[in-house]
Amino acid sequence: MNPLNPKKRLLTKWTAVRPVDKDKHFLVTRVVEPETPGEKTQWVDIEAVFSRTTHRVAWRDLQDDAVWKQGWA
């Protein structure tokens, strides 16, 4: 399991273990801030490198080694 902090995830690179819509390599393009102050960040937007499509995922899902690998492998 990767130790993560949502604020430090911006512009990090990720590889999907199983391709998502034929895309395998992603880049965190935005950390979605909560609407009310004091709440914790829960979402990040990831962009596929090849197709430029954006997906919103829970940032804690990036800790699951069965789904995501950090870096481009």
N, C-alpha and C positions, 0 to 999 in steps of 0.2 A: 504494500500500500504506500502511495506517495504522500508525504506530508505537504499540504497545500494551504495557501492563503489566497483568497479570491482577489485581493488587491494586487498581488504580484503575478497574476496569471495573464495579464494583458500582453498580447503579442507572443505568447508561448506557442510552440508547435506541438501538435498531437497527431498520432496515427491511430486510426480505427482498426481494431483487430478484425472485425468483419466490415467490409465496405458499406457505406451508407449512400444509397442512390448512385452507385458506381464510383463514389469518391472515397479515398482512403486517407489523404493528408489534409489536415485542418489547421487553422490559425485562430487563436482567440482574438477577436477584433473589438470586443466591448464587454465590460463588466457592468451588468445591469444593476443599478442602485435601487434599493427599496424606496417606495413612495413615502413612507413615514420614517422620520429620523429615529435612530435607535434600533431599528430592525437590522438583522444580519443580511448580507448579500446572499442570494440564493441562485441566481442565474447568470450565465455568460452566453454571449453570442459567438459561435464559431463559424468561420467561413471556409468553405472548401477551396483548396488552392487551385484546382483545375477548372471547376465549373463556376466558381465565385458565388455559389448559393450559400445562404446563411441559415443556420439552425440554432435554436435556443435550447440549451441543455442546463441542467442543474450542475453547478460547478463541482459539487461533491461527487457526481458521477464520474468525473475525470480520475478519481482515486481508484476506480474499479479496474484492476489490471486485466480482467477478462474481457473488457470492452475497449479500453484506451491504453496506449503506450505513449509516454512522453517523448517528444522528439519525432523526427521523421526516420522511420526504419524501413 
